[in-house]
């Protein structure tokens, strides 16, 4: 038996893209991944809803 190079399930997530946005109310940065883009997101600091259609793609 060989030791896997990556954690189980890695193949399902290696194509995800990272997006970041700043909260329009307090400026706190929030990160989401491309599989979460269609969900509603709120700032973890102040609770304001964040519109991720204004995000930037983080290449990495």
Backbone as XML, in Angstrom:
<?xml version="1.0"?>
<chain id="A" units="angstrom">
  <residue number="1" name="UNK">
    <atom name="N" x="0.856" y="-1.187" z="0.000"/>
    <atom name="CA" x="0.000" y="0.000" z="0.000"/>
    <atom name="C" x="0.892" y="1.237" z="0.000"/>
  </residue>
  <residue number="2" name="UNK">
    <atom name="N" x="0.559" y="2.187" z="-0.834"/>
    <atom name="CA" x="1.359" y="3.418" z="-0.908"/>
    <atom name="C" x="0.643" y="4.552" z="-0.186"/>
  </residue>
  <residue number="3" name="UNK">
    <atom name="N" x="1.410" y="5.514" z="0.244"/>
    <atom name="CA" x="0.858" y="6.695" z="0.906"/>
    <atom name="C" x="0.407" y="7.687" z="-0.151"/>
  </residue>
  <residue number="4" name="UNK">
    <atom name="N" x="-0.847" y="8.166" z="-0.091"/>
    <atom name="CA" x="-1.311" y="9.139" z="-1.095"/>
    <atom name="C" x="-0.538" y="10.457" z="-0.999"/>
  </residue>
  <residue number="5" name="UNK">
    <atom name="N" x="-0.324" y="11.095" z="-2.134"/>
    <atom name="CA" x="0.365" y="12.375" z="-2.187"/>
    <atom name="C" x="-0.522" y="13.497" z="-1.661"/>
  </residue>
  <residue number="6" name="UNK">
    <atom name="N" x="-1.834" y="13.366" z="-1.858"/>
    <atom name="CA" x="-2.799" y="14.385" z="-1.449"/>
    <atom name="C" x="-3.850" y="13.758" z="-0.549"/>
  </residue>
  <residue number="7" name="UNK">
    <atom name="N" x="-4.595" y="14.576" z="0.156"/>
    <atom name="CA" x="-5.670" y="14.079" z="1.001"/>
    <atom name="C" x="-6.775" y="13.467" z="0.134"/>
  </residue>
  <residue number="8" name="UNK">
    <atom name="N" x="-7.559" y="12.537" z="0.690"/>
    <atom name="CA" x="-8.675" y="11.953" z="-0.074"/>
    <atom name="C" x="-9.636" y="13.046" z="-0.541"/>
  </residue>
  <residue number="9" name="UNK">
    <atom name="N" x="-10.114" y="12.933" z="-1.753"/>
    <atom name="CA" x="-11.046" y="13.918" z="-2.292"/>
    <atom name="C" x="-10.382" y="15.097" z="-2.963"/>
  </residue>
  <residue number="10" name="UNK">
    <atom name="N" x="-9.063" y="15.150" z="-2.968"/>
    <atom name="CA" x="-8.324" y="16.267" z="-3.559"/>
    <atom name="C" x="-8.728" y="16.515" z="-5.008"/>
  </residue>
  <residue number="11" name="UNK">
    <atom name="N" x="-8.907" y="15.454" z="-5.774"/>
    <atom name="CA" x="-9.244" y="15.585" z="-7.197"/>
    <atom name="C" x="-10.527" y="16.376" z="-7.410"/>
  </residue>
  <residue number="12" name="UNK">
    <atom name="N" x="-11.479" y="16.288" z="-6.470"/>
    <atom name="CA" x="-12.750" y="16.992" z="-6.601"/>
    <atom name="C" x="-12.603" y="18.504" z="-6.449"/>
  </residue>
  <residue number="13" name="UNK">
    <atom name="N" x="-11.521" y="18.951" z="-5.817"/>
    <atom name="CA" x="-11.399" y="20.367" z="-5.471"/>
    <atom name="C" x="-10.217" y="21.079" z="-6.113"/>
  </residue>
  <residue number="14" name="UNK">
    <atom name="N" x="-9.377" y="20.387" z="-6.860"/>
    <atom name="CA" x="-8.167" y="21.029" z="-7.378"/>
    <atom name="C" x="-8.447" y="22.068" z="-8.462"/>
  </residue>
  <residue number="15" name="UNK">
    <atom name="N" x="-9.636" y="22.096" z="-9.028"/>
    <atom name="CA" x="-9.980" y="23.073" z="-10.062"/>
    <atom name="C" x="-10.671" y="24.313" z="-9.501"/>
  </residue>
  <residue number="16" name="UNK">
    <atom name="N" x="-10.872" y="24.380" z="-8.197"/>
    <atom name="CA" x="-11.554" y="25.529" z="-7.597"/>
    <atom name="C" x="-10.727" y="26.800" z="-7.751"/>
  </residue>
  <residue number="17" name="UNK">
    <atom name="N" x="-11.399" y="27.911" z="-7.915"/>
    <atom name="CA" x="-10.772" y="29.231" z="-7.987"/>
    <atom name="C" x="-11.122" y="29.996" z="-6.724"/>
  </residue>
  <residue number="18" name="UNK">
    <atom name="N" x="-10.224" y="30.859" z="-6.298"/>
    <atom name="CA" x="-10.423" y="31.664" z="-5.094"/>
    <atom name="C" x="-10.829" y="33.075" z="-5.491"/>
  </residue>
  <residue number="19" name="UNK">
    <atom name="N" x="-11.838" y="33.615" z="-4.811"/>
    <atom name="CA" x="-12.298" y="34.978" z="-5.042"/>
    <atom name="C" x="-12.273" y="35.722" z="-3.719"/>
  </residue>
  <residue number="20" name="UNK">
    <atom name="N" x="-11.898" y="36.994" z="-3.756"/>
    <atom name="CA" x="-11.935" y="37.821" z="-2.543"/>
    <atom name="C" x="-12.730" y="39.087" z="-2.820"/>
  </residue>
  <residue number="21" name="UNK">
    <atom name="N" x="-13.405" y="39.553" z="-1.782"/>
    <atom name="CA" x="-14.130" y="40.821" z="-1.837"/>
    <atom name="C" x="-13.977" y="41.523" z="-0.502"/>
  </residue>
  <residue number="22" name="UNK">
    <atom name="N" x="-14.074" y="42.825" z="-0.552"/>
    <atom name="CA" x="-14.092" y="43.610" z="0.675"/>
    <atom name="C" x="-15.528" y="43.961" z="1.000"/>
  </residue>
  <residue number="23" name="UNK">
    <atom name="N" x="-15.863" y="43.908" z="2.273"/>
    <atom name="CA" x="-17.194" y="44.269" z="2.732"/>
    <atom name="C" x="-17.456" y="45.734" z="2.389"/>
  </residue>
  <residue number="24" name="UNK">
    <atom name="N" x="-18.624" y="46.038" z="1.807"/>
    <atom name="CA" x="-18.930" y="47.425" z="1.454"/>
    <atom name="C" x="-19.141" y="48.313" z="2.681"/>
  </residue>
  <residue number="25" name="UNK">
    <atom name="N" x="-19.405" y="47.711" z="3.838"/>
    <atom name="CA" x="-19.681" y="48.489" z="5.046"/>
    <atom name="C" x="-18.426" y="48.731" z="5.884"/>
  </residue>
  <residue number="26" name="UNK">
    <atom name="N" x="-17.661" y="47.650" z="6.166"/>
    <atom name="CA" x="-16.517" y="47.801" z="7.077"/>
    <atom name="C" x="-15.167" y="47.564" z="6.419"/>
  </residue>
  <residue number="27" name="UNK">
    <atom name="N" x="-15.148" y="47.057" z="5.178"/>
    <atom name="CA" x="-13.899" y="46.852" z="4.463"/>
    <atom name="C" x="-13.198" y="45.534" z="4.744"/>
  </residue>
  <residue number="28" name="UNK">
    <atom name="N" x="-13.749" y="44.696" z="5.609"/>
    <atom name="CA" x="-13.154" y="43.393" z="5.922"/>
    <atom name="C" x="-13.093" y="42.536" z="4.659"/>
  </residue>
  <residue number="29" name="UNK">
    <atom name="N" x="-12.002" y="41.814" z="4.463"/>
    <atom name="CA" x="-11.827" y="40.951" z="3.302"/>
    <atom name="C" x="-12.441" y="39.583" z="3.576"/>
  </residue>
  <residue number="30" name="UNK">
    <atom name="N" x="-13.197" y="39.079" z="2.591"/>
    <atom name="CA" x="-13.783" y="37.744" z="2.690"/>
    <atom name="C" x="-13.390" y="36.962" z="1.459"/>
  </residue>
  <residue number="31" name="UNK">
    <atom name="N" x="-13.043" y="35.696" z="1.657"/>
    <atom name="CA" x="-12.660" y="34.817" z="0.565"/>
    <atom name="C" x="-13.703" y="33.730" z="0.391"/>
  </residue>
  <residue number="32" name="UNK">
    <atom name="N" x="-14.028" y="33.427" z="-0.866"/>
    <atom name="CA" x="-14.860" y="32.265" z="-1.174"/>
    <atom name="C" x="-14.201" y="31.525" z="-2.326"/>
  </residue>
  <residue number="33" name="UNK">
    <atom name="N" x="-14.691" y="30.336" z="-2.581"/>
    <atom name="CA" x="-14.199" y="29.540" z="-3.693"/>
    <atom name="C" x="-15.287" y="29.424" z="-4.749"/>
  </residue>
  <residue number="34" name="UNK">
    <atom name="N" x="-14.882" y="29.081" z="-5.960"/>
    <atom name="CA" x="-15.795" y="29.111" z="-7.099"/>
    <atom name="C" x="-17.026" y="28.221" z="-6.913"/>
  </residue>
  <residue number="35" name="UNK">
    <atom name="N" x="-16.955" y="27.175" z="-6.109"/>
    <atom name="CA" x="-18.139" y="26.344" z="-5.903"/>
    <atom name="C" x="-19.137" y="26.965" z="-4.940"/>
  </residue>
  <residue number="36" name="UNK">
    <atom name="N" x="-18.796" y="28.102" z="-4.333"/>
    <atom name="CA" x="-19.679" y="28.807" z="-3.398"/>
    <atom name="C" x="-20.228" y="30.103" z="-3.990"/>
  </residue>
  <residue number="37" name="UNK">
    <atom name="N" x="-19.922" y="30.362" z="-5.250"/>
    <atom name="CA" x="-20.230" y="31.661" z="-5.851"/>
    <atom name="C" x="-21.712" y="31.987" z="-5.871"/>
  </residue>
  <residue number="38" name="UNK">
    <atom name="N" x="-22.560" y="30.997" z="-6.047"/>
    <atom name="CA" x="-24.004" y="31.237" z="-6.165"/>
    <atom name="C" x="-24.705" y="31.379" z="-4.814"/>
  </residue>
  <residue number="39" name="UNK">
    <atom name="N" x="-23.995" y="31.168" z="-3.710"/>
    <atom name="CA" x="-24.590" y="31.265" z="-2.384"/>
    <atom name="C" x="-24.539" y="32.698" z="-1.861"/>
  </residue>
  <residue number="40" name="UNK">
    <atom name="N" x="-25.403" y="33.014" z="-0.923"/>
    <atom name="CA" x="-25.368" y="34.328" z="-0.270"/>
    <atom name="C" x="-24.216" y="34.335" z="0.738"/>
  </residue>
  <residue number="41" name="UNK">
    <atom name="N" x="-23.535" y="35.479" z="0.848"/>
    <atom name="CA" x="-22.403" y="35.602" z="1.766"/>
    <atom name="C" x="-22.534" y="36.865" z="2.597"/>
  </residue>
  <residue number="42" name="UNK">
    <atom name="N" x="-22.176" y="36.733" z="3.866"/>
    <atom name="CA" x="-22.201" y="37.878" z="4.774"/>
    <atom name="C" x="-20.819" y="38.071" z="5.362"/>
  </residue>
  <residue number="43" name="UNK">
    <atom name="N" x="-20.509" y="39.302" z="5.677"/>
    <atom name="CA" x="-19.249" y="39.653" z="6.312"/>
    <atom name="C" x="-19.178" y="38.992" z="7.683"/>
  </residue>
  <residue number="44" name="UNK">
    <atom name="N" x="-18.040" y="38.377" z="7.989"/>
    <atom name="CA" x="-17.853" y="37.751" z="9.282"/>
    <atom name="C" x="-17.646" y="38.748" z="10.407"/>
  </residue>
  <residue number="45" name="UNK">
    <atom name="N" x="-17.342" y="39.996" z="10.056"/>
    <atom name="CA" x="-17.083" y="41.021" z="11.069"/>
    <atom name="C" x="-18.350" y="41.806" z="11.431"/>
  </residue>
  <residue number="46" name="UNK">
    <atom name="N" x="-19.069" y="42.308" z="10.413"/>
    <atom name="CA" x="-20.219" y="43.173" z="10.701"/>
    <atom name="C" x="-21.566" y="42.590" z="10.263"/>
  </residue>
  <residue number="47" name="UNK">
    <atom name="N" x="-21.563" y="41.502" z="9.465"/>
    <atom name="CA" x="-22.805" y="40.867" z="9.051"/>
    <atom name="C" x="-23.434" y="41.420" z="7.781"/>
  </residue>
  <residue number="48" name="UNK">
    <atom name="N" x="-22.803" y="42.423" z="7.165"/>
    <atom name="CA" x="-23.321" y="43.006" z="5.921"/>
    <atom name="C" x="-23.243" y="41.973" z="4.795"/>
  </residue>
  <residue number="49" name="UNK">
    <atom name="N" x="-24.249" y="41.939" z="3.911"/>
    <atom name="CA" x="-24.214" y="41.043" z="2.762"/>
    <atom name="C" x="-23.163" y="41.547" z="1.773"/>
  </residue>
  <residue number="50" name="UNK">
    <atom name="N" x="-22.410" y="40.606" z="1.202"/>
    <atom name="CA" x="-21.357" y="40.943" z="0.251"/>
    <atom name="C" x="-21.767" y="40.468" z="-1.132"/>
  </residue>
  <residue number="51" name="UNK">
    <atom name="N" x="-21.689" y="41.356" z="-2.124"/>
    <atom name="CA" x="-22.019" y="41.039" z="-3.509"/>
    <atom name="C" x="-20.749" y="40.560" z="-4.203"/>
  </residue>
  <residue number="52" name="UNK">
    <atom name="N" x="-20.640" y="39.247" z="-4.420"/>
    <atom name="CA" x="-19.428" y="38.697" z="-5.016"/>
    <atom name="C" x="-19.352" y="38.884" z="-6.520"/>
  </residue>
  <residue number="53" name="UNK">
    <atom name="N" x="-20.318" y="39.561" z="-7.134"/>
    <atom name="CA" x="-20.179" y="39.878" z="-8.556"/>
    <atom name="C" x="-19.156" y="40.992" z="-8.755"/>
  </residue>
  <residue number="54" name="UNK">
    <atom name="N" x="-18.690" y="41.598" z="-7.656"/>
    <atom name="CA" x="-17.666" y="42.642" z="-7.718"/>
    <atom name="C" x="-16.296" y="42.117" z="-7.263"/>
  </residue>
  <residue number="55" name="UNK">
    <atom name="N" x="-16.140" y="40.793" z="-7.230"/>
    <atom name="CA" x="-14.908" y="40.167" z="-6.730"/>
    <atom name="C" x="-13.765" y="40.233" z="-7.719"/>
  </residue>
  <residue number="56" name="UNK">
    <atom name="N" x="-12.601" y="39.885" z="-7.198"/>
    <atom name="CA" x="-11.440" y="39.712" z="-8.055"/>
    <atom name="C" x="-10.979" y="38.268" z="-7.941"/>
  </residue>
  <residue number="57" name="UNK">
    <atom name="N" x="-10.494" y="37.727" z="-9.042"/>
    <atom name="CA" x="-9.965" y="36.357" z="-9.081"/>
    <atom name="C" x="-8.546" y="36.394" z="-8.566"/>
  </residue>
  <residue number="58" name="UNK">
    <atom name="N" x="-8.220" y="35.495" z="-7.644"/>
    <atom name="CA" x="-6.865" y="35.399" z="-7.111"/>
    <atom name="C" x="-6.163" y="34.243" z="-7.793"/>
  </residue>
  <residue number="59" name="UNK">
    <atom name="N" x="-5.255" y="34.522" z="-8.694"/>
    <atom name="CA" x="-4.498" y="33.468" z="-9.358"/>
    <atom name="C" x="-3.550" y="32.832" z="-8.364"/>
  </residue>
  <residue number="60" name="UNK">
    <atom name="N" x="-3.403" y="31.545" z="-8.453"/>
    <atom name="CA" x="-2.508" y="30.928" z="-7.506"/>
    <atom name="C" x="-2.184" y="29.553" z="-7.757"/>
  </residue>
</chain>
